[in-house]
């Protein structure tokens, strides 16, 4: 990993948990699977911030993919993991 990537990751650590909460809140309120763009339209995070956090949230078993959207480019759908 590049030194700049490591530094960026360290700088983001204080914000990650709040980003997770925002994304989970959007998914809970929607009560359905959403694309990254759908989540972006419903909160203050950028698409880039959302997509960086979704990969981490999969590893943490907070969300999972739920197939693909019927939109033209077929983006992934995300949903909360049923525990």
Backbone torsions as a table, in degrees:
resi	resn	phi	psi	omega
1	UNK	NA	139.9	178.9
2	UNK	-67.6	151.6	178.9
3	UNK	-59.4	-39.6	180.0
4	UNK	-65.6	-34.7	177.6
5	UNK	-67.5	-40.0	178.8
6	UNK	-64.5	-43.2	178.7
7	UNK	-63.9	-41.8	179.1
8	UNK	-63.1	-42.3	178.6
9	UNK	-62.1	-42.6	178.2
10	UNK	-63.4	-40.6	-179.4
11	UNK	-66.5	-28.2	-178.3
12	UNK	-83.4	-19.5	-174.8
13	UNK	-49.0	-43.0	-179.4
14	UNK	-65.7	-18.7	-175.5
15	UNK	-100.1	-15.7	-172.9
16	UNK	-58.8	-47.4	-176.5
17	UNK	-64.3	-35.8	177.8
18	UNK	-70.1	-34.8	176.0
19	UNK	-65.3	-41.5	176.5
20	UNK	-58.5	-45.9	-179.0
21	UNK	-62.2	-41.6	179.2
22	UNK	-62.5	-47.4	-179.0
23	UNK	-63.5	-45.6	179.0
24	UNK	-62.9	-39.5	178.1
25	UNK	-61.9	-42.5	178.1
26	UNK	-62.6	-44.8	-179.8
27	UNK	-65.4	-38.9	177.8
28	UNK	-63.4	-46.9	-178.8
29	UNK	-65.2	-34.5	-178.8
30	UNK	-72.4	-28.7	-178.8
31	UNK	55.4	29.4	175.7
32	UNK	-158.9	168.0	177.3
33	UNK	-71.7	144.1	-178.0
34	UNK	-132.7	153.8	172.3
35	UNK	-83.0	168.6	175.2
36	UNK	-58.2	-40.1	178.7
37	UNK	-66.5	-37.9	177.1
38	UNK	-61.2	-43.9	179.6
39	UNK	-63.4	-44.2	-179.9
40	UNK	-57.5	-40.5	-178.7
41	UNK	-68.6	-18.6	-175.8
42	UNK	-104.5	3.1	-179.0
43	UNK	-149.1	-177.6	-176.1
44	UNK	-91.5	-0.3	-178.9
45	UNK	-83.5	151.6	176.0
46	UNK	-80.6	162.6	178.5
47	UNK	-58.7	-40.9	179.7
48	UNK	-61.5	-45.3	178.9
49	UNK	-60.9	-41.8	-179.0
50	UNK	-64.5	-47.3	-176.5
51	UNK	-67.6	-34.6	175.1
52	UNK	-63.9	-42.0	-177.8
53	UNK	-73.2	-33.8	-177.3
54	UNK	-62.4	-38.7	178.7
55	UNK	-65.0	-38.9	176.9
56	UNK	-67.3	-39.1	-178.2
57	UNK	-68.3	-29.7	174.0
58	UNK	-65.3	-46.0	178.9
59	UNK	-59.8	-36.0	179.1
60	UNK	-82.3	0.9	179.5
61	UNK	60.8	36.6	176.6
62	UNK	-94.6	-35.7	178.2
63	UNK	-134.9	167.4	176.6
64	UNK	-147.1	163.6	177.1
65	UNK	-77.5	154.5	-178.3
66	UNK	-137.0	50.7	179.2
67	UNK	83.1	-157.7	-176.9
68	UNK	-121.5	150.8	176.4
69	UNK	-69.5	160.5	175.6
70	UNK	-89.0	10.6	177.4
71	UNK	-70.8	165.6	-173.1
72	UNK	-54.3	-46.0	-176.3
73	UNK	-90.1	1.8	176.1
74	UNK	56.8	54.9	177.5
75	UNK	-68.5	154.7	176.6
76	UNK	-65.9	149.1	172.3
77	UNK	-101.9	143.9	179.4
78	UNK	-117.9	144.8	175.1
79	UNK	-145.0	160.7	178.0
80	UNK	-73.1	139.8	177.8
81	UNK	-69.2	129.8	175.0
82	UNK	-78.8	118.5	-177.9
83	UNK	-102.9	NA	NA
